[in-house]
Amino acid sequence: MASASCVRAARIATTSALRGSVSGAYGPRLSGGWKTDRMPRRRGLTVRSIARGALALLLVGAGASHLTWGRRGYRIVVPGWATRMLHTDKDAIVVASGAVEVLLGTALVTLPRERRRIGAVIAAFFVAVFPGNVHQWRTGRSAPGLNTDRARFIRLFLQVPLVAWAWWATRER
């Protein structure tokens, strides 16, 4: 039969192991506590996670259209001053913006630890492409999905919600 001191020692060791504490010279450390703070919290679908997924899909879809079927139509949106400033042609700018959109959408899903930074870059990207939207509205040129002056004008006002969406969806709270 085990002695009472052996049973007590086994209880202390088990309790210490479960709490994650280390025994000191004078017995188990009492301040160990459960290690749930170090365990990753797995949450279900939240409004923010759904918003992030939708934003990622939007970016990847828009990027794919810049690289494929809409490539020719998006060249109209690129202002002439952008080609002069970047020393390149309109097609290269459309391809680069499409590649950036695909990369940002993919990064948003695959790099959760960098979510805040990626969100800030996405918001900045939406601000950076705004002059192209203004140019398209001022010149009255059609692009994929924007065939009327009214549609081009309304598109201008969508940029602010896009920036807010990118910012909000990539923050914890």
N, C-alpha and C positions, 0 to 999 in steps of 0.2 A: 504494500500500500504506500502511496505517495504521502510524504509528509505535508503538513499544512504549509510549510515555508516553500516547498517546491511548487505547490499549486498556486500560491500567491505569486511566486516569481514568474510562473507561466502566464498568469493573468496579466501581470504588469508588462511582460514582453509582448503579448498579443495586443494589448491595448496600445502600447507604444508603437508597434508596427502599423496598426490600423490608423493611428493618428499621424504617423510620419515623424514622430519625435525620436530623439536620440537619447539613450540613457547616459547619464553623467555619473560621476563618482558617487553621488549621493542618491541615486535612483533615477526614475524616468523624469524627463523634462515635461512639465505640465503645460507649457505654452505652445506645444506643437500644433494642436488643432487638426482638423481634417484638411486634406490638401485639395479641396474642391476649387480653391482659387487658382490653382495652376492647371487644372483640367480645362481643356477648351470647352466653352459653352456652345452647345449645338442647339441652335434655334430653328424653329420651323420657318415656313415662308412668312415673311413680314411684308408690309407695304413697301418698305424701302428695298428689300431684296427683289421684289417683283418689279419695282421701278428701275432698279439697276439692270435687271435682265432685259427689260423692254428697251432701255437706253442702249444697251449693248447690241441688241438686235437691230435697232434703228441705225446705229453707226455702221455696223457690218453691212446691212442692206444698202445704205446710202453709198458706202465705199465701193461695194460691188457694182452698183449702177454707174459710179464714176469711172470704173475700170472697164465696163463692158458696154451694155446697150445705150446708156445715156452719155457716154463719153463725148460724143460729137456735140450734143446739145448743151452740155455744161460749159463748153469753151466760150459760148456767148456771154456767160456770166462773168468771166474773168475780165477785169478792167485793163485797158491798155497800159496804164501807169504801172500795174503789177508786173507786166512782162518786162518793161524797161527797168524797173527797180531790181528785179531778180535776174535780169540778163538771161531770160529763157523765153520759150514760147508758151502759148496758152494751153496747148495739149499737155506739156510737162507739168504745168501747175495743176491741171485737172487730175492727172494720174497721181501726182504727189499727194494731193488732198484726199483722193480716194484711198490710197495706201495708208495714209495717216488715220483715216476713219476706221478702216478695217483693223489696224493695229490697236487703236484705242478701244474699240469695242471688244476685241479679243482680250486685251490686257485687263479690262474692267472685270471680266469673268475669271480669268486665270491667275491674277495676282491680287488676292484679297488683302494682303498686308500693305499693299501700296494703293489701296482704294482711294484714300484722301488725295494723294498726289495726282493720281490718274483723273479723279474728278475735277481737280483744279485745272489740269491740262485740257480736259474736254471742254470745260467752261471757257478757257482762254481760246481754244480752237473755234468755238462758236462765235466768240467776239471777233476773232481774226478773219473769219469768212464773211462777216456782215457787210463790209464794203462791196463785195461782189453782189450781194443781194440788192444793195442800194443802186449799184450800177445797172443791174438788170431792170429794176423798176424805172429808173430815170431814162434809160434808152428805149424801154418798151419792147425789149427783145424776149421772145418766148424761149423757154427751156422746158425740159421734161416736167410735165405736170403744172406748169405755170404759163398758160396760154393767153390769159387776159390781164389787162391792167389791174383789175380788181384783185385777182389772185396774186399778182406780184406785190401789190400793196399790202395785202393781208399777210403775206409771207414775211414782210419786214417785222411785223409785230409778233411773229412766232419765235424770233430769236431770243427775246427776253425770257419767255418760259423755258426755252431749251437750256439757257445758261442756269436758270434757277433749278431746273430738273437735275442737271449734272451736278450741281453743288449739293443740293439736298439729298439726293439718292446715295451719295458717296460719303456722307457723314454718319457717325454713329447715332447721335441724337441731336 
